[in-house]
Amino acid sequence: MLPMLSCPQCAEALTEVGDSVVGCPGGHRFDVARQGYLSLLGSRSRTDTGDSADMVAARGQFLGAGHYGVIARAVAERAAAGPVLEIGAGTAYYLAAAVDAVVSPDAVPTAVTIGLALDSSRYAARRAAAAHPRIGSVVADAWSALPVLTGAAATVLSVFAPRDPAEVARVLAPGGRLVAVTPQPDHLVEIRGPLHMLTVDEGKPERLAAAFSGWLRVVDRADVRAEMRVTRTDVGALVLMGPSARHVQASELAANLDTFEDQTAVTLAVTISVLER
């Protein structure tokens, strides 16, 4: 993934300068963690918004059960080419699907056939580093300048994640595309109220298009809807893997989960937007 990366301090290209050490011509050095990820945080980067270890574990548990597989497949179908960059990648569940869709499994690994996972959580970065042999994992802040060279990505993914329009446009190659997933107002509607989860505003796809106006244009938009049959454990993981986890007390969540049946029908409702540079 080094041909895609830039120094978070000076934006110069990075190269390998030692055993598990990368650096730039300006002398900035960064160590590859023993868990396989690289931390490229700049002086203004924030990590306080990154997911905790418990949130990442909950995400791995829920996604591993396959309930969001329909979203992963829809995202992968719209990843036109590699390399693929995911911002706010978490466990790299969606990125792994996209990388597999872009190239055949037996293709010789090159810069074009890889995926790059960016996330501000080191716990997520550890998971992403082991998610797929073609994925590289980097700790980076989505709201700061991304440690990615200009025009380095053919596809950028943003699935329920923050994104800076100017930075997404900068790192996309000409003709490259952003594949973004936003929830619809009735996404998880059966559990949001009873479990005091955050609500979903209307008009997210329209606001997404407006935010990228002048940089990227919308070329496709599709709604993905399904009914999930989930257990109490799955419902708990859904709450704990997202931003609602920061606002829900563990004791309150446990008490509310006891009011649910062994299996619950929950609505999956998202919009997938494809924007091209």
Secondary structure by P-SEA (a helix, b strand, c coil): ccccbbbcccccccccccccbbbcccbbbbbbccccccccccccccccccccaaaaaaaaaaaaaccaaaaaaaaaaacccccbbbcccccaaaaaaaaaaacccccccccccbbbbbbccaaaaaaaaaccccbbbbbbbcccccccccccccbbbbccccccaaaaaaaccccbbbbbbbbcccccccccccccccccccaaaaaaaaaacccccccbbbbbbbbbbccaaaaaaaaaaccccccccaaaaaaaaaacccbbbbbbbbbbbbbcc
